[in-house]
Amino acid sequence: MKREKGLLIVLSGPSGVGKGTVCGALRKEDTDIRYSVSATTRAPREGEAEGVNYFYKSKAEFERMIQDGELLEYAQYVENYYGTPRSYVEDMLAAGHDVILEIEVQGALQVKETFPEGVFIFLMPPSLNELRSRIEERGTETADLIDNRMTVAKEEIDLMDKYDYVVENDEVESAVERIKAIVTAENCKKDRLIHLYKSLVEE
């Protein structure tokens, strides 16, 4: 039986934890999940592409999107804006597709206010030392910026209790399998399906 509305899955966690890598691997394995591309004012990193990793915007363009109500959520993180374009997410959910958002913690908490029925997954590093190593390996931040990211990461980990699930990103393949299991279980929840099956009895 076709669902009336898709499932909104929100994946967030500290910078450097591997959200993009995990989502990329998930997309390759499960074509039924639609991936929402975020907008950002930060510069593209090597290998990133417009419309694939992010929609890259100027600060003025991003602030116009905020004023026009075009964003489901947005946050300012380490001097850059990040946000989720609203129309794509709402259209896909209405069509019955599951949608995954890969967003920062600030943004995830905004989405929770609008979509409390969503599934919120916190991606956790094996340790803070491992998190710092991953950020350093990117080679895109100064030492001061890395220190700033680590301070923010500790604050974000303190917000873990706002989420429904915690997945440790020790190995990408294992993290993807755990997320797929969560999505499968959530799609089978009684509260999401009961009205559909009760309609069979009424017919």
Stockholm file with secondary structure:
# STOCKHOLM 1.0

chainA/1-203         MKREKGLLIVLSGPSGVGKGTVCGALRKEDTDIRYSVSATTRAPREGEAEGVNYFYKSKAEFERMIQDGELLEYAQYVENYYGTPRSYVEDMLAAGHDVILEIEVQGALQVKETFPEGVFIFLMPPSLNELRSRIEERGTETADLIDNRMTVAKEEIDLMDKYDYVVENDEVESAVERIKAIVTAENCKKDRLIHLYKSLVEE
#=GR chainA/1-203 SS CCCSSCCEEEEECSTTSCHHHHHHHHHHHCTTEEEECEEESSCCCTTCCBTTTEEECCHHHHHHHHHTTCEEEEEEETTEEEEEEHHHHHHHHHTTCEEEEECCHHHHHHHHHHCTTSEEEEEECSCHHHHHHHHHHHCCSCHHHHHHHHHHHHHHHTTGGGSSEEEECSSHHHHHHHHHHHHHHHHTCHHHHHHHHHHHHHC
#=GC SS_cons         CCCSSCCEEEEECSTTSCHHHHHHHHHHHCTTEEEECEEESSCCCTTCCBTTTEEECCHHHHHHHHHTTCEEEEEEETTEEEEEEHHHHHHHHHTTCEEEEECCHHHHHHHHHHCTTSEEEEEECSCHHHHHHHHHHHCCSCHHHHHHHHHHHHHHHTTGGGSSEEEECSSHHHHHHHHHHHHHHHHTCHHHHHHHHHHHHHC
//
